[in-house]
């Protein structure tokens, strides 16, 4: 198995950037398109545990204004073979003192790269 094959890594970095753009602009349709449409897909958020694509999509629709603006502090994307990747970031929300963490598991399907599991959390206040 090849870890971080340059072509595969470039693909995942590009799809991750498109995800970040959709998150920042609250493009709900695009965000839904990044997640694998399956009851097995899950997303653990800062205040919610969402099991299945339908629950994730409903959460996004019900969240006014979308995700709070943020700045990525560190990003680590790793690919394992041609069809599996993880993306992890540390971020700082605008105006907030807490560091956040986001992890995503990406799988290449016939329709393209999709998130099958995601997690977002905020670390404890340090000052």
C-alpha positions, 0 to 999 in steps of 0.5 A: 500500500502506498501512503500519500501517493502524490496524485491521490493526495492532490485529489483529496487536498482538492476535494477538502478545499472544496469542502472548506469553501462550502462550509465557509459559505454555508452551501448546504447542497454542496456540503451534503454532496461531500457525505456518503449517502448511507445510514452508516455515515456518521458525524459527531459534532460539538453538540450533536451525534448524527447517525446516518446521512439523513440526520446529517442533512437535517442538521445542516438544514436546521442550522441557521447561518451555518458553521461559525467562521474559522481559521485553519491552524494546522491541516494533515491529510493522509492517503492510504492506497488509492481509495482511502484518506483521512483529513484532520485540522486544528482550527480557531473560530473567529473571535473565539479562544478555543481550539477546535479539531475536525477529523474526516474519513474519506473513501473513493466511491464510483461517484467520487470522494465522500466522507463516511465519518466525521468528528468536530470538537472544541478543546477546553478553554486554556486561559 
